[in-house]
Amino acid sequence: MTVHDMEKAEATYSGFMATLKWAIPVIAVIVFAVVAAIAS
């Protein structure tokens, strides 16, 4: 792997992790709302 490929890979990874930081709590809230709706 060349240095340039590594830079691209690191940029992709950091973007993915930043998205994941926001996506997991949002998904958790949606799941909680669905479970609460089913339980009631």
RAPEVEN-V478758 format. One record per residue. N is the residue number from 1. SS is DSSP state (helix for helix, strand for strand, loop for the rest). Layout:
BEGIN
n;ss
N;SS
N;SS
END
This chain:
BEGIN
n;ss
1;loop
2;loop
3;helix
4;helix
5;helix
6;helix
7;helix
8;helix
9;helix
10;helix
11;helix
12;helix
13;helix
14;helix
15;helix
16;helix
17;helix
18;helix
19;helix
20;helix
21;helix
22;helix
23;helix
24;helix
25;helix
26;helix
27;helix
28;helix
29;helix
30;helix
31;helix
32;helix
33;helix
34;helix
35;helix
36;helix
37;helix
38;helix
39;helix
40;loop
END
